[in-house]
């Protein structure tokens, strides 16, 4: 998986990079075919924002998170991306089961 981490009006410190890397296993645990992750960290006044886009086989998922702490923003961002990937994976498996039921009925 290719991970790109960039910052707007913020220096991406090694601590922020390590925090993001430690959270990435949650994404790969739910969906194996992730090709890339693009995360943009930004600061606007008192708002710490994290935006992320995941490219996976058959899906592109985008989420945003804002908090007063950048580490909390990254945590919320990963939670949102995991939820969206889980929903996408359920759609794939449900669709396959619907096809099997139709073939058996037909």
N, C-alpha and C positions, 0 to 999 in steps of 0.2 A: 504494500500500500504506500502510495506517495503522499507525504504530508507536507503541506506548505503553510507556514505560520508567518503572518506579517502584522505589522502594527501601524496605525495611523495616529500620529501625534503621541506615540508611546514607544519606548524602547522595549523590545522583546528580550527580557532577561533570561538567563539560563534557568532560573527558578520557574518562570512561567512556562518555558518550553518543557521542562521536566514534569511539571504538573499536568500539562496537556498529554504528554506521552504516557503518564501513569493512568490516565482515563481512557486511552484508546482501546485497551483490551475489552472494555465494555461494548464498544461498537463491533469489534470483530467477533465477539462471543455470540452476538445475535444474528449477524449476517456475514457470511464468509467471503462473498465476492465483491468486497469494497476495493475499488481501484485507486481512488484518491480522496483526500480530505483537504479542504482549503479553509483556513481559519483566519479571520481578520479581527484583531483586537484594536479598539479605539477608545478614546477618552473625550467626552464632551462635558465640560464644566465638572459637575460632581457625579456624572453618570459614566460608569465603566461598562462598555458594550463589547460583546463577543458575538460574531456572526460566523456561521459555519455552513459549508456546502459539502455534501458527501456524494460522490459519484460511485454508483454500484451497478452491477449487472442488471439492466432493466429499470433503473430508477436514479433520479437525481433528487436529493433531499436537502432542503435549506431550512435553517432555523436561526433565531436571534435571541439573545438574552441580555438583560440589563440589570445591574446591581450596583451597590456602592463599593463593592470589593471585586477586583478582577478575578480572583480565584473562585468566588461564588458565581460570577458570570460564566466562567468556563464550566463549572459543575452543572449549572442549569442548562447551558447549551448542550452538553453531552447528554443530559437526561432527555431533552427534547428530541435530539437526533436519534437516540436509542428507541424512543417511543415511536417515532415515524418509521424507522427501519423495521421494528417489530410489526407494525401495522401493515407495511408493504409485504413482509414475508408471510403474514397471515392471509393476505389477499391472494398471494401466489398459491399457497397450499389449498385454500378454500376453492379457488377456481379449478384447480386440478381435480379435487374431489367432486365438484359439480359435473365435470365432464365424465367422470367414471360412472356417476349415478345415471346420467343421461344415456350412456352407452348400454348400461344394464337394462334400463327401462325400454329402450328402443329396440 
